[in-house]
Structure formats: C-alpha cells, structure tokens
Amino acid sequence: MLKPESKQAVTNFLASVDTEFNAFLKGLTPEAYEQAAQIILESQAQGGRIHVTGIGKCSHVSTYVASLLSSTGNPAYYLHGTEAVHGSCGQLVAGDVVIAISNSGETGELKATVLAVKNNGCKVIGVSGNPDSWLAKNTDAFLFAGVKAEGGPLNRAPRNSVLAEMLTLQTLSVALQAEKDWDPIRYVRCHPGGKLGQLREGEK
C-alpha cells in the first residue's frame, strides 16, 4: 500500500498535469509550426534530412521523435547530444535540419552541439520552455514547449515539460505527414509487423 504522503503526491501531480498541460495546449495554433515546417520542407526538397538531438531526458524524447517522424513520411535520425562534438556530426550534411530540444534552452552541452551543427551547414529548430533562452536566440526557428511547474516531489524532475515537448513535436509531425499526403498504403509498408501493419476497413 502506498503511504498517505505518496498518494497525495500522485494526486498533486495529476492536478499539475491537468493545469499545466491544458494551459499549454490552449496556446497552440497551426501558425506556430509554419516556420519550422517550411525549413524542413525546403531542406527535403534539396535532399536534406532531419536529425533530432537533446541532452538528458530530452535525449529520450529525441529518439521517440526521430522514430515518429520516420514512420510518418519524414525520415529522421537521432543525433547524440554530446557525441555530436566528438565525431557524430559526421552524420550531418550541409543543408540538413537538426531539431534541438532543451527545456531550459541553456544546457551547456547542447550549446556546443548547436554551434557544431551550424558550423556544418545545417539549419536548427530549437524546442524549449524558455523563449528568451540562448537556444531560442541561436536557432533558425523556435518552437515553444513550456510549463510553469513540473509536478511531482521537489518539482524538479522533468515531467510536465516532457509532455509539452512531446506534444509540440507530435504536432509538427502531423503537419509534415499531411504535407506528404502519407496514405495508409505507404504507412503500412513501413509497419509490416503488428496491428499497425494491417489495413483497416475502408483503407483496402
């Protein structure tokens, strides 16, 4: 059985999610994604590719986002947030686009990676909860993904901010998928296993 304090912590966190996530959601508009989407579409038209990077918890968000984009018509690759300055920038080609995720927008390791990415001729889309951050000011397009509180004990571990980052980049993936007219046949071709690999009624 959970301690009463633990149960209260869960209740408090869920209330925080309801407040923070819904407040963030209400501020989103299709127009907020146009610049980032345009940068990616222009890059792809010239043969460019998408890479996604982040440090710490944002690194795990990056791997998911790269997978999501890839499965919906926009091939993307995970760029290791710290290894990028130790040779992994070799996966980049001038004209590619790198999506860089950082809640604070001030993470030292990510700053170094962004500078290296730009030095390799790539465009950068920043995703952060701080619109006045270094990341916001040093990228070609910026997507806001901010909350006022993380929720949970100590209000430190990334929780609500991760939800905001995920929603922001999921929304970008929707815009890009729609631009590509990604139909069920193509989707299933990328998902030959599992239920996702089966055409539904009305799609055959």
Secondary structure, 3 states (H helix, E strand, C coil): CCCHHHHHHHHHHHHHHHHHHHHHHHCCCHHHHHHHHHHHHHHHHCCCCEEEEECCHHHHHHHHHHHHHHHCCCCEEECCCCHHHHCHHHHCCCCCEEEEECCCCCCHHHHHHHHHHHHCCCEEEEEECCCCCHHHHCCCEEEECCCCCCCCHHHCCCCHHHHHHHHHHHHHHHHHHHHCCCCHHHHHHHCCCCHHHCCCCCCC
